[in-house]
Amino acid sequence: MTKADLVAKISDKLGIEKGDVQATVETFMEEVKTSLESGDNVYLRGFGSFIIKTRAEKTGRNISKNTTIKIPSHNIPAFKPAKVFIEGVKTNVEVN
């Protein structure tokens, strides 16, 4: 599902103009991004959490030059789904 598909579904379900839904979805994503960039996690009860994870420093390899490089520790954004969300996917989606 793409962002456009999501906007269309929400618009159809709620009877709101697509432009308004698009602006709402864009604003939601921007606020989540802004919160994470400022160091704050975002908790959505029953859905999940957008959190900041810290990756430890590690040694990597540059294969073309056959050298080792040090990759410094850094933060990355991550999504942790709520237990209810996980259970819904487990019970409703067939294993391929």
N, C-alpha and C positions, 0 to 999 in steps of 0.2 A: 504494500500500500504506500502510495506517495503522499506528499503533503496536499497535493491537489485533490486526490481521492478522499483524504480525511476531511478537507474543507467541504467537499461536495456532500459527503455523508452527513456531516453535522448540519449543514444548511438544509438538507432534505428533512432530517429528523425534527429540527426545531423550527423550520419555516423562516429562517433568518437569511437575509441577503448574503450571497457568497463573499462579497467584498468585506462585509462586516465580520464574517467568520474568519476570513483570511487575515484581517487586521488583528483579531483576537488571538489566533494561533501564533502569528508572528510576534506579537507582544509577549505572549506566554514564553515562547522559546527565548526571546531576548532577555526577559527577566530571569529565567533559569541560568542562562549564560552569564549575565551580569553578577548574579549571586555567587556562582561558583568562582568567577574571576576575582571576586572580592574576598574569597575564602569561606563563604557561608554555604553549608549544605542546604538542599531543598527537600523537605519531607512532605509527601502526599499520601496521607493515610489511606490504606486500602489499595493503593496503586504501586508505590515504591518510593525510593529515595535517589536523588541525584547527589552523589557524594564526590569528594576529592580523595583520591588514593595516592599514596606516595610510593614511587618505584625506587628501589634501592640502587645504589651505585653498582655497576657491573662491568666486566671486561667483555668487549666485543672484538670481532675480527673484520678487517678490511681484506676481503678475499682477493681483490684485484692487485693490491700491493703486498699481500701476505704479511700484514702487520697487525699488531693488537692495538686497540684503542680503549680508552677508559670512557665509559658512558656515565656521566654524573647522575646522582639521584635527582628525580624530578617528580612533579605532581601531574596527575592525569584525571580527567573527569570520568566518572563511572556511574552506571545505573544499577541499583540493587532492587529487584522487584519485591513487593510485599508477599507474605506467605499465601494470602488469599489469591493473589495473581498467579503465583507459581502453581498452586493446586488447581486452579481453573485451566491452565494450559496443560498440566499433566493429565487431567481427566477428559478434556475435550479435544485434544489434538492427537491424531494417530501417529504412532512411531513408524517412520519409513523404513 
